[in-house]
Amino acid sequence: MRDQTCVLLIEDDQNIVDLVRSNLLARDLAVVVSKDGSDALTALADEQPDLVLLDLMLPEVDGFELCRQIRERSSVGIVVVSARRAETDKVRALNLGADDYLTKPFGIDELLARIHATLRRSRPSPQPAEAPSTIIAGNVTIDLEKQQVLRSGERVHLTPTEFALLRELALQPGTLLTHAWLLRRVWGPGYQTQTEYTRVYVARLRAKLEDPDGPPLIVTEPRAGYRFRQVDEPA
């Protein structure tokens, strides 16, 4: 079993490759590099990385499409690192399964903070002593210890970030949780204004867990945040 945390860096700018690789190696992280993205899926399968750093503007493949393909194949944390600064690009990447989005140019300390925050979400969190081990809401069963979710008895695949957000909501049913509070709890300090993250990820949870003709599992409070519907709450 590999002891080191492994990062797959998909980046065509050699200066950035050298900067990122040297800093990650200095912190005892293993680094695998794909220079144009053409061999990224092979590296994903062979190396089983713990995290992917993905540039969107690659010479051989479309970065957005590569993000989608990585997410289809793996729950690995994906941090997009791109010069594309438009909010539409960020939202598109998040919709395709990215866990975080960092714009170039960036400071190495900020990159490291994003990496560690994403890795924390991908590893099981200890449960508070008073927390239930299982939460049932309608036909959805959430096993907090195993980090598994069932919908009508069928396993639902959630990424670590999706599960982390669902966990925060489900542990406080009926309570309004603000965007800023959820962003701090799930993504970490410094994300309080990044409301596109919560919007996109709540939409992803709804698509996976809610019945189109049934009551909502997650209720939107306009301009405020979200509530997880209590079991006995009217639809």
SEMIKOL-652088 format. One record per residue (C-alpha): residue in one letter; chain; x, y, z. Coordinates in steps of 0.02 Angstrom, whole numbers, plus 50000, padded with zeros to 5 digits. Each point is the difference from the previous one (the first is absolute). Example, Ala and Ser with C-alpha at 12.3 -4.5 7.8 and 13.67 -1.06 7.14 Angstrom:
! residues 2
residu,chaine,x,y,z
a,A,50615,49775,50390
s,A,50069,50172,49967
//
This chain:
! residues 235
residu,chaine,x,y,z
m,A,50000,50000,50000
r,A,50063,50174,49955
d,A,50039,50105,50154
q,A,50018,50167,49910
t,A,49855,50107,49946
c,A,50005,50006,49810
v,A,49952,50150,49892
l,A,49968,49987,49814
l,A,50050,50168,49922
i,A,49925,50030,49827
e,A,50088,50157,49937
d,A,50090,50050,49840
d,A,50095,50152,50067
q,A,50172,49935,50050
n,A,50030,50146,50119
i,A,49843,49957,50097
v,A,50042,49815,49995
d,A,50171,50035,50075
l,A,49929,50119,50133
v,A,49861,49885,50056
r,A,50100,49839,49992
s,A,50146,50069,50101
n,A,49886,50067,50136
l,A,49898,49841,50012
l,A,50154,49889,50004
a,A,50072,50109,50138
r,A,49845,49959,50101
d,A,50018,49812,49970
l,A,49861,49987,49871
a,A,50026,49889,49848
v,A,49968,50087,49834
v,A,49952,49925,49831
v,A,49999,50121,49852
s,A,49897,49997,49841
k,A,50064,50139,49886
d,A,49859,50006,49873
g,A,49859,49900,50077
s,A,50005,49864,49867
d,A,50064,49870,50124
a,A,49908,50066,50153
l,A,49867,49864,50006
t,A,50133,49866,49988
a,A,50096,50081,50143
l,A,49838,50011,50099
a,A,49972,49813,49981
d,A,50182,49948,50027
e,A,50050,50116,50141
q,A,49834,50016,50094
p,A,50043,50177,50058
d,A,49923,50079,50155
l,A,49976,50167,49912
v,A,50002,50074,49824
l,A,50060,50175,49957
l,A,49923,50039,49831
d,A,50037,50140,49878
l,A,49855,50033,49880
m,A,50098,50068,49851
l,A,50097,49848,49941
p,A,50076,49973,49827
e,A,49932,49826,49965
v,A,49833,49986,50093
d,A,49859,50111,50060
g,A,50024,50028,50187
f,A,49814,50006,50036
e,A,49971,49835,49912
l,A,50149,49924,50091
c,A,49926,50059,50166
r,A,49837,49912,49956
q,A,50089,49839,49952
i,A,50105,49999,50159
r,A,49845,50023,50107
e,A,49910,49861,49908
r,A,50142,49882,50042
s,A,50050,50053,50175
s,A,49952,50091,50160
v,A,50175,50076,50007
g,A,50007,50181,50055
i,A,50014,50118,49850
v,A,50071,50175,50019
v,A,49993,50099,49840
v,A,50145,50122,49981
s,A,49966,50111,49850
a,A,50028,50172,49925
r,A,49815,50003,49952
r,A,49924,50121,50124
a,A,49818,50013,49944
e,A,49870,49943,50125
t,A,49917,49899,49861
d,A,50161,49898,49983
k,A,50007,49970,50187
v,A,49818,49946,50007
r,A,50023,49887,49849
a,A,50149,49915,50080
l,A,49908,49976,50164
n,A,49850,49929,49907
l,A,50116,49876,49916
g,A,50062,49939,50169
a,A,50145,50112,50051
d,A,50016,50022,50188
d,A,50088,50169,49992
y,A,50056,50132,49875
l,A,50157,50106,50016
t,A,50044,50135,49874
k,A,50174,50037,49935
p,A,50111,50083,50051
f,A,49995,49923,50173
g,A,50107,49996,50155
i,A,50074,49833,50050
d,A,49931,50019,50177
e,A,49824,50019,49933
l,A,50021,49850,49887
l,A,50063,49895,50145
a,A,49852,50056,50107
r,A,49879,49948,49861
i,A,50087,49832,49982
h,A,49993,49961,50186
a,A,49818,50057,50015
t,A,49949,49885,49857
l,A,50098,49854,50072
r,A,49916,50024,50170
r,A,49829,49983,49918
s,A,50055,49838,49915
r,A,50043,49917,50165
p,A,49872,49940,50127
s,A,49960,50127,50136
p,A,49981,49944,50181
q,A,49820,50003,50057
p,A,49952,50104,50152
a,A,49951,49888,50144
e,A,49821,50064,49998
a,A,49978,49985,49811
p,A,49889,49860,49932
s,A,50084,49867,49897
t,A,49857,49995,49874
i,A,49877,50131,49940
i,A,49842,49954,49906
a,A,49901,50130,49902
g,A,49862,49928,49893
n,A,50077,49870,49885
v,A,50176,50065,50031
t,A,50112,49914,50129
i,A,50165,50083,50049
d,A,50128,49892,50089
l,A,50118,50127,50078
e,A,50126,49872,50062
k,A,50020,49909,49834
q,A,49973,50160,49899
q,A,49872,49912,49893
v,A,49831,50058,49935
l,A,49854,49893,49943
r,A,49849,50058,49901
s,A,49856,49876,50003
g,A,50126,49868,50051
e,A,50119,50035,49856
r,A,50176,50067,50030
v,A,50025,50179,49941
h,A,50175,50052,49952
l,A,50050,50165,50080
t,A,50168,50085,49989
p,A,50085,50043,50166
t,A,49949,50182,49981
e,A,49820,49955,49962
f,A,49995,49887,50153
a,A,50080,50132,50111
l,A,49866,50126,49951
l,A,49859,49875,50022
r,A,50069,49952,50171
e,A,49997,50180,50062
l,A,49822,50024,49939
a,A,49933,49834,50065
l,A,50074,50019,50175
q,A,49892,50155,50028
p,A,49830,49963,49922
g,A,49882,50148,49996
t,A,50138,50124,50040
l,A,50042,50140,49879
l,A,50183,49983,49955
t,A,50069,50153,49912
h,A,50110,49995,49847
a,A,50145,50071,50100
w,A,49981,49870,50139
l,A,49994,49855,49877
l,A,50147,50068,49902
r,A,50106,50013,50157
r,A,49952,49826,50059
v,A,50019,49908,49835
w,A,50131,50098,49901
g,A,50089,50092,50140
p,A,50047,50177,50053
g,A,50008,50127,49861
y,A,49855,49931,49897
q,A,49858,50096,50085
t,A,49958,50102,49845
q,A,50014,49858,49873
t,A,49812,49966,49996
e,A,50012,49919,49828
y,A,50080,49851,50089
t,A,49848,49969,50109
r,A,49878,50034,49858
v,A,50083,49876,49884
y,A,50025,49864,50130
v,A,49824,50012,50072
a,A,49937,49981,49821
r,A,50110,49845,49980
l,A,49931,49924,50160
r,A,49821,50035,49947
a,A,50028,49918,49831
k,A,50067,49843,50084
l,A,49884,49987,50151
e,A,49833,50083,49968
d,A,49853,49929,49903
p,A,49942,50122,49866
d,A,49819,49981,50054
g,A,50033,49981,50186
p,A,50031,50122,50142
p,A,50167,50092,50003
l,A,50134,49928,50111
i,A,50096,50164,50007
v,A,49897,50160,50014
t,A,50069,50164,49933
e,A,49977,50155,50107
p,A,50021,50141,49871
r,A,50153,50111,50028
a,A,50035,49909,50163
g,A,50048,49817,49982
y,A,49926,49826,50014
r,A,49904,49887,50118
f,A,49998,49811,50002
r,A,49816,49949,50006
q,A,49947,49916,50161
v,A,49919,49830,49979
d,A,49832,50060,50066
e,A,50005,50169,49912
p,A,49863,50031,49872
a,A,50060,50007,49821
//
